[in-house]
């Protein structure tokens, strides 16, 4: 679930003398091995998709209900944490929706939107058509990439703002669907603004969406109406006392937690060291991050295959449940000198420290 932090992306946000990252040419041996060794892994297993998504959603909502009604407080807090982790995992399937071929897992997109997209106000249209551009070979890391900011080249204060913005995202989503969406029906100009600026789970605030067309426009309309009705109904039930304020605040806290956790994961999904120029596929890979075993915590903070994010950029069509096997095959095939191994990192903390130190180093250089 790559959600949005709204930071100003301009040349004033970066250090005045940024370190220009190396731009290696494509490693033909690695790219050939990645394609050749994984041809049999490209078909998604519907059983895994359904069991994982529905199981995660069921655990997430059960824990959310427990957090709302449980006593004492520590039980409520513990239930809330379980709900955050489970709903975060269920929500992360929005990433898979943008990559699996239409009809490969029949009914999955509709069911995901019914169970997760609409209730949490993150319908799939907010990601479809946005994330795909992030994988464009000529878009990645440039100003036209909706999911890239040169965070390592920006000022240190941008990192906490990046995280705080995600924690506040649920409030923004209620404003977007309960207020802006209905009002935009009365004003074509406001509608253009809502679509362009407030209809994407992105981190690049300069990115603007185009008006949807064709079947996608019809799907968008249905999902947006459903989200607006749900947002308005929930706020009305809270205002009239049908839904207790405490329960609503717990719901907001849990959804905020899922957004925050996703943003922490996003913070270390890449090294964020590109200064806006197009990159080779190998350079894009090296700017991305794998956190493979033996570490176990990435299974929680980088679920649904996101711990193999660099490999995903090499093989974006590979189903999440086959990424681990693809990684094992490539590690066996490619010797220790291969650049493939350079994208693997050990833990989240070291990646956060690396990113923070880069921003401080660039600040020192610009002083």
C-alpha positions as CSV (number, residue, x, y, z in Angstrom):
1,X,0.0,0.0,0.0
2,X,2.2,2.9,-1.2
3,X,0.3,5.8,0.4
4,X,0.9,9.5,0.2
5,X,3.1,12.0,1.9
6,X,2.8,15.5,0.5
7,X,6.2,17.1,0.4
8,X,7.2,19.9,-1.9
9,X,9.4,18.5,-4.6
10,X,11.5,21.3,-6.0
11,X,15.2,22.2,-6.2
12,X,15.0,24.1,-3.0
13,X,14.1,20.9,-1.2
14,X,17.4,19.2,-2.2
15,X,20.9,20.1,-1.2
16,X,22.5,22.7,-3.4
17,X,25.4,20.4,-4.2
18,X,23.8,17.0,-4.2
19,X,25.8,13.8,-4.6
20,X,25.1,12.6,-8.1
21,X,24.7,8.8,-7.9
22,X,26.5,6.5,-10.2
23,X,24.4,5.4,-13.2
24,X,25.6,1.9,-14.1
25,X,24.8,0.5,-17.5
26,X,22.5,-2.4,-17.6
27,X,24.0,-5.7,-16.4
28,X,23.1,-8.0,-19.2
29,X,23.9,-11.2,-17.3
30,X,21.7,-10.3,-14.4
31,X,18.7,-9.3,-16.6
32,X,19.1,-12.4,-18.7
33,X,19.2,-14.6,-15.6
34,X,16.2,-12.9,-14.0
35,X,14.1,-13.5,-17.1
36,X,15.3,-17.0,-17.9
37,X,15.2,-18.5,-14.4
38,X,11.7,-17.3,-13.5
39,X,9.6,-18.1,-16.6
40,X,7.7,-20.8,-14.8
41,X,6.9,-18.5,-11.8
42,X,4.7,-16.0,-13.6
43,X,1.3,-17.6,-13.0
44,X,-0.5,-16.4,-9.8
45,X,-1.9,-19.1,-7.5
46,X,-5.5,-18.1,-6.9
47,X,-5.7,-20.2,-3.7
48,X,-2.8,-18.3,-2.1
49,X,-4.3,-14.9,-3.1
50,X,-7.7,-15.6,-1.7
51,X,-6.6,-17.3,1.5
52,X,-4.0,-14.6,2.3
53,X,-6.2,-11.6,1.6
54,X,-9.4,-12.9,3.2
55,X,-7.6,-14.3,6.2
56,X,-5.7,-11.1,6.8
57,X,-8.9,-9.0,6.4
58,X,-10.8,-11.3,8.8
59,X,-8.1,-11.1,11.5
60,X,-7.8,-7.4,11.0
61,X,-11.5,-6.7,11.4
62,X,-11.9,-9.1,14.3
63,X,-9.0,-7.4,16.1
64,X,-10.5,-4.0,15.3
65,X,-13.8,-5.0,16.9
66,X,-12.0,-6.3,19.9
67,X,-10.1,-3.1,20.2
68,X,-13.3,-1.2,20.3
69,X,-15.1,-3.2,22.9
70,X,-12.3,-4.8,25.0
71,X,-11.4,-4.0,28.6
72,X,-8.9,-3.4,30.1
73,X,-7.0,-0.8,28.1
74,X,-3.9,-3.0,27.4
75,X,-6.1,-5.6,25.7
76,X,-7.6,-2.9,23.5
77,X,-4.2,-1.6,22.6
78,X,-2.9,-5.1,21.8
79,X,-5.9,-5.8,19.7
80,X,-5.4,-2.5,17.9
81,X,-1.8,-3.4,17.1
82,X,-2.9,-6.8,15.7
83,X,-5.5,-5.0,13.6
84,X,-2.9,-2.6,12.2
85,X,-0.6,-5.4,11.1
86,X,-3.4,-7.6,9.6
87,X,-5.2,-4.8,7.8
88,X,-1.9,-3.4,6.5
89,X,-1.2,-6.8,5.0
90,X,-4.7,-7.1,3.5
91,X,-4.4,-3.5,2.2
92,X,-1.0,-4.3,0.6
93,X,-2.8,-6.4,-2.0
94,X,-3.7,-3.2,-3.8
95,X,-0.1,-3.4,-5.1
96,X,-0.8,-6.9,-6.6
97,X,-4.0,-5.6,-8.2
98,X,-1.9,-3.3,-10.4
99,X,0.3,-6.1,-11.7
100,X,-1.7,-9.3,-12.1
101,X,-3.3,-9.6,-15.5
102,X,-7.0,-8.9,-15.7
103,X,-8.9,-12.1,-15.0
104,X,-5.9,-14.0,-13.7
105,X,-7.6,-14.2,-10.2
106,X,-11.2,-13.8,-11.0
107,X,-13.3,-11.6,-8.7
108,X,-10.3,-10.6,-6.6
109,X,-10.3,-6.9,-7.5
110,X,-14.0,-6.6,-6.8
111,X,-13.8,-8.5,-3.5
112,X,-10.7,-6.6,-2.4
113,X,-12.5,-3.3,-2.9
114,X,-15.6,-4.5,-1.0
115,X,-13.6,-5.8,1.9
116,X,-10.7,-3.3,2.1
117,X,-10.8,-0.6,-0.5
118,X,-14.2,1.0,0.3
119,X,-14.2,0.5,4.1
120,X,-10.7,2.0,4.5
121,X,-11.3,4.6,1.8
122,X,-8.4,3.4,-0.4
123,X,-10.3,2.1,-3.5
124,X,-8.1,0.5,-6.1
125,X,-8.5,3.4,-8.6
126,X,-6.3,5.5,-6.3
127,X,-3.4,3.2,-7.2
128,X,-4.2,1.8,-10.6
129,X,-2.7,4.0,-13.3
130,X,-0.4,5.6,-10.7
131,X,1.8,2.8,-9.6
132,X,2.2,1.5,-13.2
133,X,4.0,4.7,-14.1
134,X,6.5,4.2,-11.3
135,X,7.6,1.1,-13.2
136,X,8.0,2.9,-16.5
137,X,11.7,2.6,-17.6
138,X,11.9,6.3,-18.6
139,X,9.8,7.5,-15.7
140,X,11.4,5.9,-12.6
141,X,13.1,8.4,-10.4
142,X,12.2,11.4,-12.5
143,X,9.9,14.3,-11.8
144,X,7.2,12.4,-13.7
145,X,7.3,9.4,-11.3
146,X,4.3,9.7,-8.9
147,X,6.1,7.4,-6.3
148,X,9.5,8.9,-6.1
149,X,11.1,11.8,-4.2
150,X,14.9,12.2,-3.9
151,X,14.6,12.0,-0.1
152,X,18.3,11.3,0.4
153,X,19.1,14.6,-1.3
154,X,16.5,16.6,0.6
155,X,16.7,18.4,3.9
156,X,16.5,16.3,7.1
157,X,13.2,17.7,8.2
158,X,11.5,16.2,5.2
159,X,11.7,12.7,6.7
160,X,9.5,13.3,9.8
161,X,7.1,15.3,7.7
162,X,6.9,12.4,5.3
163,X,5.8,10.1,8.1
164,X,3.5,12.6,9.8
165,X,1.6,13.2,6.6
166,X,0.9,9.5,6.3
167,X,-0.4,9.3,9.9
168,X,-2.9,12.1,9.0
169,X,-3.9,10.5,5.7
170,X,-7.2,8.9,7.0
171,X,-8.5,12.4,7.9
172,X,-7.6,13.6,4.4
173,X,-9.4,10.6,2.9
174,X,-12.6,11.5,4.8
175,X,-12.4,15.0,3.5
176,X,-11.7,13.8,0.0
177,X,-14.7,11.4,-0.2
178,X,-17.2,12.9,2.2
179,X,-16.8,16.6,1.1
180,X,-14.8,17.1,-2.0
181,X,-16.2,14.3,-4.1
182,X,-19.9,15.4,-3.7
183,X,-19.0,19.1,-4.1
184,X,-17.0,18.3,-7.3
185,X,-20.2,17.1,-8.9
186,X,-21.4,20.7,-8.9
187,X,-18.2,22.2,-10.2
188,X,-16.3,20.9,-13.3
189,X,-13.2,22.9,-12.2
190,X,-13.2,21.4,-8.7
191,X,-13.7,18.0,-10.3
192,X,-10.6,18.5,-12.3
193,X,-8.7,19.5,-9.2
194,X,-10.0,16.5,-7.2
195,X,-9.0,14.0,-10.0
196,X,-5.6,15.6,-10.7
197,X,-4.4,16.2,-7.2
198,X,-6.4,14.1,-4.7
199,X,-7.1,10.8,-6.5
200,X,-3.8,9.0,-6.2
201,X,-1.8,7.2,-3.5
202,X,1.4,9.0,-4.4
203,X,4.4,10.7,-2.7
204,X,5.3,13.1,-5.5
205,X,3.0,16.2,-5.0
206,X,3.8,17.5,-8.5
207,X,2.2,14.5,-10.2
208,X,-1.2,15.2,-11.8
209,X,-3.6,12.6,-12.9
210,X,-5.5,12.7,-16.1
211,X,-9.3,12.3,-16.2
212,X,-10.2,8.6,-16.5
213,X,-11.7,7.2,-19.7
214,X,-13.5,4.1,-20.9
215,X,-14.2,1.2,-18.6
216,X,-11.7,2.5,-16.0
217,X,-13.8,5.7,-15.7
218,X,-16.9,3.6,-15.1
219,X,-15.2,1.5,-12.5
220,X,-13.8,4.7,-10.9
221,X,-17.3,6.2,-10.7
222,X,-18.7,3.1,-8.9
223,X,-15.9,2.9,-6.4
224,X,-16.0,6.7,-5.7
225,X,-19.7,6.7,-5.1
226,X,-19.4,3.7,-2.7
227,X,-16.6,5.4,-0.8
228,X,-18.5,8.7,-0.6
229,X,-21.7,7.0,0.7
230,X,-19.7,5.1,3.3
231,X,-17.7,8.1,4.5
232,X,-20.8,10.3,4.8
233,X,-22.8,7.5,6.5
234,X,-20.1,6.8,9.0
235,X,-19.6,10.4,9.9
236,X,-23.4,10.8,10.2
237,X,-23.6,7.8,12.5
238,X,-20.8,9.2,14.7
239,X,-22.5,12.7,14.8
240,X,-25.8,11.2,15.8
241,X,-24.3,8.8,18.4
242,X,-25.2,5.6,16.6
243,X,-21.5,4.8,16.4
244,X,-19.7,5.7,19.7
245,X,-17.0,8.4,19.3
246,X,-14.5,6.1,21.1
247,X,-15.1,3.3,18.5
248,X,-14.6,5.8,15.6
249,X,-11.4,7.2,17.1
250,X,-10.1,3.7,17.5
251,X,-11.0,3.1,13.8
252,X,-9.1,6.3,12.9
253,X,-6.1,5.2,15.0
254,X,-5.9,1.8,13.4
255,X,-6.2,3.1,9.8
256,X,-3.6,5.8,10.7
257,X,-1.4,3.1,12.0
258,X,-1.6,1.1,8.7
259,X,-0.8,4.3,6.8
260,X,2.1,5.1,9.0
261,X,3.5,1.6,8.9
262,X,3.3,1.6,5.1
263,X,5.0,4.9,5.0
264,X,7.9,3.6,7.1
265,X,8.2,0.7,4.6
266,X,8.1,3.2,1.7
267,X,10.9,5.2,3.4
268,X,13.2,2.2,2.9
269,X,11.7,0.8,-0.3
270,X,14.4,2.7,-2.2
271,X,17.6,4.5,-1.5
272,X,16.0,7.7,-2.9
273,X,19.4,8.9,-4.3
274,X,18.4,9.8,-7.9
275,X,18.4,13.4,-8.7
276,X,15.8,13.3,-11.4
277,X,17.6,11.9,-14.5
278,X,16.4,8.8,-16.3
279,X,18.1,5.6,-15.0
280,X,19.0,2.3,-16.6
281,X,17.1,-0.8,-15.3
282,X,20.2,-1.9,-13.4
283,X,20.5,1.5,-11.8
284,X,16.8,1.4,-10.8
285,X,17.4,-2.0,-9.3
286,X,20.3,-0.8,-7.2
287,X,18.3,2.2,-6.0
288,X,15.7,-0.3,-4.7
289,X,15.8,-2.5,-1.7
290,X,15.5,-6.2,-0.9
291,X,15.4,-7.4,2.7
292,X,15.6,-11.2,2.3
293,X,15.9,-13.8,5.0
294,X,17.3,-14.6,7.5
295,X,15.5,-11.6,8.9
296,X,12.0,-12.3,10.1
297,X,10.5,-8.8,10.9
298,X,10.3,-7.8,7.3
299,X,7.5,-10.3,7.0
300,X,5.5,-7.8,9.2
301,X,6.6,-4.4,7.9
302,X,7.1,-5.5,4.2
303,X,4.4,-8.1,3.6
304,X,2.9,-9.5,0.4
305,X,6.3,-9.7,-1.3
306,X,7.4,-6.2,-0.5
307,X,10.6,-7.4,1.2
308,X,11.8,-8.2,-2.4
309,X,11.1,-4.7,-3.7
310,X,14.3,-4.5,-5.8
311,X,13.6,-7.9,-7.4
312,X,10.0,-6.7,-8.0
313,X,11.4,-3.8,-10.1
314,X,13.3,-6.4,-12.2
315,X,10.3,-8.7,-12.6
316,X,7.2,-6.5,-11.9
317,X,4.8,-9.2,-13.3
318,X,6.0,-11.9,-10.9
319,X,3.3,-12.9,-8.3
320,X,4.3,-12.0,-4.8
321,X,4.2,-15.5,-3.5
322,X,6.9,-16.5,-6.0
323,X,9.4,-13.7,-5.3
324,X,11.2,-15.7,-2.6
325,X,11.8,-18.6,-4.9
326,X,13.0,-16.3,-7.7
327,X,15.4,-14.7,-5.2
328,X,16.8,-18.1,-4.2
329,X,17.3,-19.1,-7.8
330,X,19.1,-15.9,-8.7
331,X,21.4,-16.1,-5.6
332,X,22.4,-19.7,-6.7
333,X,23.0,-18.7,-10.3
334,X,24.8,-15.4,-10.0
335,X,28.2,-15.4,-8.4
336,X,29.1,-13.1,-5.5
337,X,30.5,-10.4,-7.8
338,X,27.1,-9.9,-9.4
339,X,25.4,-6.6,-8.8
340,X,22.3,-8.5,-8.0
341,X,23.5,-9.0,-4.4
342,X,24.2,-5.3,-3.9
343,X,20.4,-4.5,-3.5
344,X,20.1,-6.8,-0.5
345,X,20.1,-5.2,3.0
346,X,19.8,-6.7,6.5
347,X,17.3,-4.6,8.4
348,X,15.0,-1.6,8.5
349,X,17.0,0.3,11.2
350,X,20.2,0.3,9.1
351,X,18.3,1.6,6.1
352,X,16.7,4.4,8.1
353,X,20.1,5.4,9.5
354,X,21.6,5.4,6.0
355,X,18.8,7.6,4.7
356,X,19.0,10.0,7.6
357,X,22.8,10.2,7.4
358,X,22.6,11.0,3.7
359,X,20.3,14.0,4.4
360,X,22.6,15.2,7.1
361,X,25.7,14.8,4.8
362,X,24.1,16.8,2.0
363,X,23.0,19.5,4.5
364,X,26.7,19.8,5.7
365,X,27.9,20.0,2.1
366,X,25.4,22.8,1.3
367,X,26.2,24.8,4.4
